[in-house]
Amino acid sequence: MIYLNIFWALLGLFVVIYYASKLFKISKVASFIDEKGELFFILMGSLLIIAIVTNDPITIAGFRFPVELEWLVSLMAVGFGSWRYYLNPLKKKVYEMDREIGEVRTHVLGMKEDVNLIKKKILNSK
């Protein structure tokens, strides 16, 4: 029961800190969360895996949620966090890298044309 409780407590703390940093415009905290949020969700994912493997349900004041629902919602939360802090920035980096590779490719093609032109001039001058 402890792993899933720790998971939800950490997730709640993360959400509170994230929105407080945005609300009160604390740029250092917000930028730290945006840069290092993926590490937090890796930790959260490992806690969730341990909770699922140990069959660790949550009981709040005698009320027990269905285990499958707890796991589904928890997995969706980790999935969203992973997308938000890891996969989406990775997609942006891939697009940026693709654009840079295209620029390098055009520069290389330009250099090939210049080398061919220099070769022709050298061979024609002999």
Backbone as JSON Lines, residues from 0, in Angstrom:
{"i":0,"aa":"M","n":[0.82,-1.2,0.0],"ca":[0.0,0.0,0.0],"c":[0.86,1.25,0.0]}
{"i":1,"aa":"I","n":[2.08,1.13,0.41],"ca":[2.91,2.31,0.57],"c":[3.42,2.87,-0.76]}
{"i":2,"aa":"Y","n":[3.73,2.0,-1.73],"ca":[4.33,2.49,-2.97],"c":[3.36,3.34,-3.78]}
{"i":3,"aa":"L","n":[2.13,2.92,-3.89],"ca":[1.16,3.7,-4.65],"c":[0.81,4.99,-3.91]}
{"i":4,"aa":"N","n":[0.79,4.95,-2.58],"ca":[0.57,6.17,-1.81],"c":[1.71,7.16,-2.02]}
{"i":5,"aa":"I","n":[2.94,6.65,-2.0],"ca":[4.09,7.52,-2.26],"c":[4.01,8.09,-3.67]}
{"i":6,"aa":"F","n":[3.61,7.26,-4.62],"ca":[3.46,7.71,-6.0],"c":[2.5,8.89,-6.08]}
{"i":7,"aa":"W","n":[1.3,8.73,-5.51],"ca":[0.3,9.8,-5.6],"c":[0.71,11.02,-4.79]}
{"i":8,"aa":"A","n":[1.39,10.83,-3.67],"ca":[1.86,11.98,-2.88],"c":[2.9,12.77,-3.67]}
{"i":9,"aa":"L","n":[3.84,12.07,-4.3],"ca":[4.86,12.75,-5.09],"c":[4.26,13.42,-6.33]}
{"i":10,"aa":"L","n":[3.29,12.76,-6.95],"ca":[2.64,13.37,-8.1],"c":[1.89,14.63,-7.69]}
{"i":11,"aa":"G","n":[1.18,14.56,-6.57],"ca":[0.48,15.75,-6.08],"c":[1.44,16.87,-5.73]}
{"i":12,"aa":"L","n":[2.55,16.54,-5.09],"ca":[3.56,17.53,-4.75],"c":[4.15,18.15,-6.02]}
{"i":13,"aa":"F","n":[4.41,17.33,-7.01],"ca":[4.94,17.82,-8.27],"c":[3.98,18.8,-8.94]}
{"i":14,"aa":"V","n":[2.71,18.43,-8.97],"ca":[1.7,19.29,-9.61],"c":[1.57,20.61,-8.86]}
{"i":15,"aa":"V","n":[1.56,20.55,-7.52],"ca":[1.45,21.78,-6.72],"c":[2.66,22.68,-6.96]}
{"i":16,"aa":"I","n":[3.85,22.11,-6.94],"ca":[5.06,22.92,-7.16],"c":[5.07,23.49,-8.57]}
{"i":17,"aa":"Y","n":[4.67,22.7,-9.54],"ca":[4.66,23.16,-10.93],"c":[3.71,24.34,-11.11]}
{"i":18,"aa":"Y","n":[2.48,24.19,-10.64],"ca":[1.52,25.28,-10.82],"c":[1.83,26.47,-9.93]}
{"i":19,"aa":"A","n":[2.4,26.26,-8.76],"ca":[2.81,27.39,-7.92],"c":[3.93,28.17,-8.58]}
{"i":20,"aa":"S","n":[4.86,27.48,-9.21],"ca":[5.95,28.18,-9.9],"c":[5.43,28.96,-11.1]}
{"i":21,"aa":"K","n":[4.42,28.44,-11.77],"ca":[3.83,29.17,-12.89],"c":[2.98,30.34,-12.41]}
{"i":22,"aa":"L","n":[2.23,30.11,-11.31],"ca":[1.33,31.14,-10.8],"c":[2.1,32.32,-10.21]}
{"i":23,"aa":"F","n":[3.13,32.02,-9.43],"ca":[3.91,33.08,-8.78],"c":[5.12,33.5,-9.6]}
{"i":24,"aa":"K","n":[5.22,32.99,-10.8],"ca":[6.26,33.36,-11.76],"c":[7.67,33.19,-11.18]}
{"i":25,"aa":"I","n":[7.91,32.01,-10.62],"ca":[9.24,31.66,-10.12],"c":[9.95,30.95,-11.26]}
{"i":26,"aa":"S","n":[10.69,31.71,-12.03],"ca":[11.24,31.18,-13.28],"c":[12.31,30.11,-13.05]}
{"i":27,"aa":"K","n":[13.08,30.21,-11.98],"ca":[14.12,29.21,-11.74],"c":[13.51,27.83,-11.49]}
{"i":28,"aa":"V","n":[12.46,27.8,-10.69],"ca":[11.81,26.52,-10.39],"c":[11.11,25.98,-11.63]}
{"i":29,"aa":"A","n":[10.43,26.85,-12.36],"ca":[9.72,26.41,-13.56],"c":[10.69,25.88,-14.61]}
{"i":30,"aa":"S","n":[11.81,26.56,-14.81],"ca":[12.78,26.08,-15.79],"c":[13.44,24.79,-15.33]}
{"i":31,"aa":"F","n":[13.68,24.65,-14.02],"ca":[14.25,23.41,-13.5],"c":[13.29,22.25,-13.73]}
{"i":32,"aa":"I","n":[12.01,22.48,-13.48],"ca":[11.0,21.43,-13.7],"c":[10.91,21.08,-15.18]}
{"i":33,"aa":"D","n":[10.95,22.08,-16.04],"ca":[10.88,21.8,-17.48],"c":[12.1,21.03,-17.96]}
{"i":34,"aa":"E","n":[13.27,21.3,-17.38],"ca":[14.49,20.62,-17.81],"c":[14.64,19.24,-17.19]}
{"i":35,"aa":"K","n":[14.29,19.11,-15.92],"ca":[14.56,17.86,-15.19],"c":[13.3,17.08,-14.85]}
{"i":36,"aa":"G","n":[12.18,17.42,-15.41],"ca":[10.93,16.72,-15.12],"c":[10.95,15.27,-15.53]}
{"i":37,"aa":"E","n":[11.73,14.95,-16.56],"ca":[11.8,13.56,-17.02],"c":[12.39,12.64,-15.96]}
{"i":38,"aa":"L","n":[13.37,13.13,-15.2],"ca":[13.96,12.32,-14.14],"c":[12.93,12.01,-13.05]}
{"i":39,"aa":"F","n":[12.11,12.99,-12.76],"ca":[11.06,12.8,-11.76],"c":[10.08,11.73,-12.22]}
{"i":40,"aa":"F","n":[9.72,11.76,-13.48],"ca":[8.75,10.77,-13.97],"c":[9.38,9.39,-14.16]}
{"i":41,"aa":"I","n":[10.69,9.32,-14.31],"ca":[11.35,8.01,-14.28],"c":[11.23,7.42,-12.89]}
{"i":42,"aa":"L","n":[11.46,8.24,-11.86],"ca":[11.29,7.79,-10.47],"c":[9.84,7.38,-10.22]}
{"i":43,"aa":"M","n":[8.91,8.18,-10.71],"ca":[7.5,7.87,-10.52],"c":[7.13,6.57,-11.23]}
{"i":44,"aa":"G","n":[7.66,6.36,-12.41],"ca":[7.39,5.13,-13.14],"c":[7.92,3.91,-12.41]}
{"i":45,"aa":"S","n":[9.1,4.04,-11.81],"ca":[9.65,2.89,-11.06],"c":[8.81,2.6,-9.82]}
{"i":46,"aa":"L","n":[8.35,3.64,-9.14],"ca":[7.45,3.42,-7.99],"c":[6.16,2.74,-8.44]}
{"i":47,"aa":"L","n":[5.65,3.16,-9.57],"ca":[4.41,2.57,-10.08],"c":[4.61,1.11,-10.47]}
{"i":48,"aa":"I","n":[5.73,0.8,-11.08],"ca":[6.01,-0.6,-11.43],"c":[6.1,-1.46,-10.18]}
{"i":49,"aa":"I","n":[6.78,-0.95,-9.16],"ca":[6.87,-1.7,-7.9],"c":[5.49,-1.88,-7.29]}
{"i":50,"aa":"A","n":[4.66,-0.84,-7.34],"ca":[3.3,-0.94,-6.79],"c":[2.47,-1.97,-7.55]}
{"i":51,"aa":"I","n":[2.61,-2.02,-8.86],"ca":[1.84,-2.99,-9.65],"c":[2.33,-4.4,-9.39]}
{"i":52,"aa":"V","n":[3.64,-4.58,-9.33],"ca":[4.19,-5.92,-9.11],"c":[3.82,-6.46,-7.74]}
{"i":53,"aa":"T","n":[3.82,-5.59,-6.72],"ca":[3.51,-6.04,-5.36],"c":[2.01,-6.04,-5.07]}
{"i":54,"aa":"N","n":[1.19,-5.72,-6.08],"ca":[-0.27,-5.68,-5.92],"c":[-0.64,-4.79,-4.73]}
{"i":55,"aa":"D","n":[-0.3,-3.51,-4.88],"ca":[-0.34,-2.55,-3.8],"c":[-1.51,-1.58,-3.98]}
{"i":56,"aa":"P","n":[-2.72,-1.9,-3.51],"ca":[-3.86,-0.99,-3.71],"c":[-3.88,0.14,-2.68]}
{"i":57,"aa":"I","n":[-4.69,1.15,-2.95],"ca":[-4.86,2.28,-2.04],"c":[-6.19,2.13,-1.32]}
{"i":58,"aa":"T","n":[-6.16,2.37,-0.02],"ca":[-7.38,2.4,0.78],"c":[-7.43,3.75,1.48]}
{"i":59,"aa":"I","n":[-8.49,4.51,1.23],"ca":[-8.63,5.83,1.85],"c":[-9.86,5.8,2.74]}
{"i":60,"aa":"A","n":[-9.64,5.91,4.04],"ca":[-10.71,5.96,5.04],"c":[-11.69,4.8,4.87]}
{"i":61,"aa":"G","n":[-11.16,3.62,4.62],"ca":[-12.0,2.44,4.49],"c":[-12.57,2.23,3.11]}
{"i":62,"aa":"F","n":[-12.48,3.24,2.24],"ca":[-12.98,3.12,0.88],"c":[-11.85,2.65,-0.01]}
{"i":63,"aa":"R","n":[-12.11,1.62,-0.79],"ca":[-11.08,1.07,-1.64],"c":[-11.49,1.2,-3.1]}
{"i":64,"aa":"F","n":[-10.59,1.79,-3.89],"ca":[-10.81,1.92,-5.32],"c":[-10.49,0.58,-5.99]}
{"i":65,"aa":"P","n":[-11.12,0.28,-7.12],"ca":[-10.74,-0.93,-7.85],"c":[-9.26,-0.85,-8.27]}
{"i":66,"aa":"V","n":[-8.57,-1.94,-8.09],"ca":[-7.12,-1.97,-8.34],"c":[-6.81,-1.63,-9.79]}
{"i":67,"aa":"E","n":[-7.58,-2.17,-10.71],"ca":[-7.33,-1.92,-12.12],"c":[-7.49,-0.44,-12.46]}
{"i":68,"aa":"L","n":[-8.47,0.21,-11.84],"ca":[-8.68,1.64,-12.06],"c":[-7.51,2.44,-11.51]}
{"i":69,"aa":"E","n":[-7.02,2.08,-10.33],"ca":[-5.86,2.77,-9.76],"c":[-4.67,2.67,-10.7]}
{"i":70,"aa":"W","n":[-4.42,1.45,-11.18],"ca":[-3.27,1.25,-12.05],"c":[-3.44,1.98,-13.37]}
{"i":71,"aa":"L","n":[-4.64,1.95,-13.93],"ca":[-4.88,2.62,-15.2],"c":[-4.66,4.13,-15.07]}
{"i":72,"aa":"V","n":[-5.23,4.73,-14.05],"ca":[-5.07,6.17,-13.86],"c":[-3.61,6.51,-13.57]}
{"i":73,"aa":"S","n":[-2.95,5.69,-12.78],"ca":[-1.54,5.93,-12.47],"c":[-0.67,5.8,-13.72]}
{"i":74,"aa":"L","n":[-0.92,4.78,-14.52],"ca":[-0.16,4.61,-15.75],"c":[-0.42,5.75,-16.73]}
{"i":75,"aa":"M","n":[-1.66,6.23,-16.78],"ca":[-1.96,7.37,-17.64],"c":[-1.24,8.62,-17.17]}
{"i":76,"aa":"A","n":[-1.16,8.82,-15.85],"ca":[-0.44,9.98,-15.31],"c":[1.04,9.91,-15.65]}
{"i":77,"aa":"V","n":[1.64,8.73,-15.48],"ca":[3.05,8.57,-15.83],"c":[3.25,8.7,-17.34]}
{"i":78,"aa":"G","n":[2.34,8.18,-18.11],"ca":[2.43,8.3,-19.57],"c":[2.35,9.75,-20.02]}
{"i":79,"aa":"F","n":[1.44,10.51,-19.43],"ca":[1.34,11.92,-19.78],"c":[2.6,12.67,-19.37]}
{"i":80,"aa":"G","n":[3.09,12.4,-18.17],"ca":[4.31,13.07,-17.72],"c":[5.51,12.71,-18.59]}
{"i":81,"aa":"S","n":[5.59,11.46,-18.98],"ca":[6.68,11.04,-19.86],"c":[6.58,11.72,-21.22]}
{"i":82,"aa":"W","n":[5.37,11.84,-21.73],"ca":[5.18,12.53,-23.0],"c":[5.55,14.01,-22.86]}
{"i":83,"aa":"R","n":[5.07,14.63,-21.78],"ca":[5.27,16.07,-21.6],"c":[6.73,16.44,-21.38]}
{"i":84,"aa":"Y","n":[7.45,15.65,-20.62],"ca":[8.81,16.03,-20.24],"c":[9.9,15.28,-20.97]}
{"i":85,"aa":"Y","n":[9.57,14.21,-21.69],"ca":[10.62,13.48,-22.41],"c":[10.32,13.35,-23.9]}
{"i":86,"aa":"L","n":[9.18,12.79,-24.25],"ca":[8.92,12.48,-25.65],"c":[8.66,13.73,-26.5]}
{"i":87,"aa":"N","n":[7.91,14.69,-25.99],"ca":[7.63,15.9,-26.76],"c":[8.9,16.72,-26.99]}
{"i":88,"aa":"P","n":[9.74,16.97,-25.95],"ca":[11.01,17.66,-26.23],"c":[11.92,16.87,-27.17]}
{"i":89,"aa":"L","n":[11.88,15.55,-27.06],"ca":[12.69,14.72,-27.96],"c":[12.22,14.9,-29.4]}
{"i":90,"aa":"K","n":[10.91,14.96,-29.61],"ca":[10.36,15.17,-30.95],"c":[10.82,16.53,-31.5]}
{"i":91,"aa":"K","n":[10.81,17.55,-30.65],"ca":[11.26,18.88,-31.09],"c":[12.74,18.86,-31.44]}
{"i":92,"aa":"K","n":[13.54,18.13,-30.66],"ca":[14.97,18.03,-30.95],"c":[15.21,17.29,-32.26]}
{"i":93,"aa":"V","n":[14.4,16.27,-32.53],"ca":[14.55,15.53,-33.79],"c":[14.21,16.43,-34.97]}
{"i":94,"aa":"Y","n":[13.16,17.24,-34.87],"ca":[12.82,18.16,-35.95],"c":[13.94,19.17,-36.16]}
{"i":95,"aa":"E","n":[14.48,19.68,-35.06],"ca":[15.57,20.66,-35.15],"c":[16.81,20.02,-35.79]}
{"i":96,"aa":"M","n":[17.11,18.8,-35.38],"ca":[18.27,18.11,-35.94],"c":[18.06,17.8,-37.41]}
{"i":97,"aa":"D","n":[16.84,17.45,-37.8],"ca":[16.54,17.19,-39.2],"c":[16.75,18.44,-40.03]}
{"i":98,"aa":"R","n":[16.34,19.58,-39.5],"ca":[16.53,20.84,-40.2],"c":[18.03,21.15,-40.34]}
{"i":99,"aa":"E","n":[18.79,20.93,-39.26],"ca":[20.23,21.19,-39.31],"c":[20.93,20.24,-40.29]}
{"i":100,"aa":"I","n":[20.5,18.99,-40.33],"ca":[21.09,18.04,-41.28],"c":[20.78,18.47,-42.71]}
{"i":101,"aa":"G","n":[19.59,18.99,-42.94],"ca":[19.26,19.51,-44.27],"c":[20.15,20.68,-44.65]}
{"i":102,"aa":"E","n":[20.44,21.56,-43.68],"ca":[21.34,22.68,-43.96],"c":[22.74,22.18,-44.26]}
{"i":103,"aa":"V","n":[23.22,21.22,-43.5],"ca":[24.55,20.66,-43.74],"c":[24.6,19.99,-45.11]}
{"i":104,"aa":"R","n":[23.54,19.29,-45.46],"ca":[23.48,18.62,-46.76],"c":[23.57,19.64,-47.9]}
{"i":105,"aa":"T","n":[22.88,20.77,-47.77],"ca":[22.96,21.78,-48.83],"c":[24.35,22.39,-48.89]}
{"i":106,"aa":"H","n":[25.0,22.58,-47.73],"ca":[26.36,23.11,-47.74],"c":[27.33,22.11,-48.39]}
{"i":107,"aa":"V","n":[27.16,20.83,-48.1],"ca":[28.02,19.81,-48.69],"c":[27.82,19.75,-50.2]}
{"i":108,"aa":"L","n":[26.57,19.83,-50.64],"ca":[26.32,19.83,-52.09],"c":[26.94,21.05,-52.75]}
{"i":109,"aa":"G","n":[26.86,22.2,-52.07],"ca":[27.5,23.4,-52.61],"c":[29.01,23.24,-52.69]}
{"i":110,"aa":"M","n":[29.6,22.62,-51.67],"ca":[31.05,22.39,-51.7],"c":[31.42,21.41,-52.79]}
{"i":111,"aa":"K","n":[30.6,20.39,-53.02],"ca":[30.88,19.44,-54.11],"c":[30.87,20.15,-55.46]}
{"i":112,"aa":"E","n":[29.91,21.03,-55.65],"ca":[29.85,21.79,-56.9],"c":[31.08,22.67,-57.05]}
{"i":113,"aa":"D","n":[31.49,23.31,-55.96],"ca":[32.68,24.16,-56.01],"c":[33.94,23.34,-56.32]}
{"i":114,"aa":"V","n":[34.07,22.18,-55.7],"ca":[35.23,21.32,-55.96],"c":[35.22,20.85,-57.4]}
{"i":115,"aa":"N","n":[34.06,20.47,-57.91],"ca":[33.98,20.05,-59.32],"c":[34.34,21.2,-60.25]}
{"i":116,"aa":"L","n":[33.9,22.4,-59.93],"ca":[34.23,23.56,-60.75],"c":[35.73,23.83,-60.71]}
{"i":117,"aa":"I","n":[36.33,23.73,-59.54],"ca":[37.78,23.95,-59.41],"c":[38.53,22.87,-60.2]}
{"i":118,"aa":"K","n":[38.07,21.63,-60.11],"ca":[38.7,20.53,-60.86],"c":[38.65,20.8,-62.36]}
{"i":119,"aa":"K","n":[37.49,21.23,-62.84],"ca":[37.36,21.51,-64.27],"c":[38.3,22.62,-64.69]}
{"i":120,"aa":"K","n":[38.41,23.67,-63.89],"ca":[39.28,24.8,-64.24],"c":[40.75,24.38,-64.22]}
{"i":121,"aa":"I","n":[41.11,23.55,-63.23],"ca":[42.5,23.1,-63.16],"c":[42.82,22.18,-64.33]}
{"i":122,"aa":"L","n":[41.91,21.26,-64.64],"ca":[42.16,20.34,-65.75],"c":[42.13,21.05,-67.1]}
{"i":123,"aa":"N","n":[41.31,22.06,-67.24],"ca":[41.23,22.8,-68.51],"c":[42.42,23.72,-68.69]}
{"i":124,"aa":"S","n":[43.02,24.16,-67.6],"ca":[44.16,25.08,-67.72],"c":[45.44,24.36,-68.1]}
{"i":125,"aa":"K","n":[45.52,23.05,-67.89],"ca":[46.73,22.29,-68.24],"c":[46.75,22.04,-69.67]}
